[in-house]
């Protein structure tokens, strides 16, 4: 039973910004004793890598940024959804719902406040604290750990797209080791362009203590031993929180010298903006970045592709991607995108009494693009993307289907009979083997895919949504906007959350 002094209050309404205390360290140590409240924190100024000095920081982020991390991190499940795209909605619900169900936010007055801090931090809410079973808490801790690790590595530290290590890493030897069930390796890997290093990453979440962190450090050491010939960094992220206390991260890291990574450097970007590790910042002239971005957004693409017409809408966003240059994070809150706000106001004036078809043409001449979006059923999250990225995802999806149909192992005729008695471990091993075969075939097809995906991306700029969706009618163009939503965008994607359903604190 929840204590009587916890009021049954509706969710609070506020802008979705909050601070996340983070100590950077050179290795696992005992859990800090409330130092996330009492320690003197350095000011976080934005980074394309690790800060020069270890110690306590308290960067500010948004709920939109956290949700984006939740929808993109972890195992790529889209190969299993080739023929059942509507299940993509369920996967997105599974990634987002635990955060809404168990996280809350509360006001905080630290002993040494940092300039620019919002004075709000995340915590477990009373539902988690008083009524959640142990197994559900473990599951919530896993989702929290993966989400906050993705946020820390990508939004905070500028890492490129993360990938699950079980499907292969920077070198084949890592995959060979993963096939041995007795050996545990880290969760994720990525390439940091600014640091010119591979990153091996292990995520821990929940009430993370020294024992759990040491286990993660050992997993990283095993991966580092195999990757030892190449320059890399090991990163252990512990997302720790207890009821009625602040969520804080510990980031333990080590840098290991060696040969340069095998991944060639991508085209340069403006070093005054964050996100040099974001694939979307290099889509114009980098075919591999385009394939990677389309692959990363495939889950959202499948959700959009399979949504009923009544649930789809398009939202106007400035076509000039430079308007969304940011100093931190992956997303730009649209309330901070002055160009989009100004053009939306102009478009509303031009739309009075006009047909939607003519309005779409008019706003594109004005400098607006309209991103396709839908609300993920069962959540207060809206996801979307540009027509160019949608077209790239569609072509990549078609090629993936062709690969699955002709590749031994992933083909339907190669699947084991449903009535075959197999242990859960054996079935998981079969699924993992099929994913690896599929992944290998995708990589072999990459040289052939580059011009195909590039062509789809470029040609879609002049396409109508009805053509891309293969539907007779255009989705509704939402020029009036929804005041209940907090919106954000990247150069090619869109995310919005309900401002009235953000994590609420105890009053």
Secondary structure, 3 states (H helix, E strand, C coil): CCCCCCCCCCCCCCCCEEEEEEEEECCCCCCCCCHHHHCCCECCCCCCCCCCCCEEEEEEEEHHHHHHHHHHCCCCCHHHHCCCCCHHHHHHHHHHHHHHHHEEEEECCCCCCCCCCCCEEEEECHHHHHHCCHHHHHHHHHHHHHHHHHHHHHHHCCCCCCEEHHHCCCCHHHHHHHCCCCCCCCCEEEEECCCCEEEEEEEEEECCCHHHHHHHHHHHHHHHHHCCCECEEEEEEEEECCCCCCCEEEEEEEEECCECCCCCCCCCCCCCCCCCCCHHHHCCCCHHHHHHHHHHCHHHHHHHHHCCHHHEEEEEEECCHHHHCCCCCCCEEHHHCHHHHHHHHHHHHHHCCCCHHHHHHHHHHHCEEEEEEEECCCCCEEEEECHHHHHHHHHHHHHHHHHHHHCCCCCHHHCCCCCCCCCHHHHHHHHHHHHHHHHHHHHHCHHHHHHHHHHHHHHHHHCCHHHHHCCCCCCEEECCCCCCEEEEECCCEEEEEECCCCCCCCC
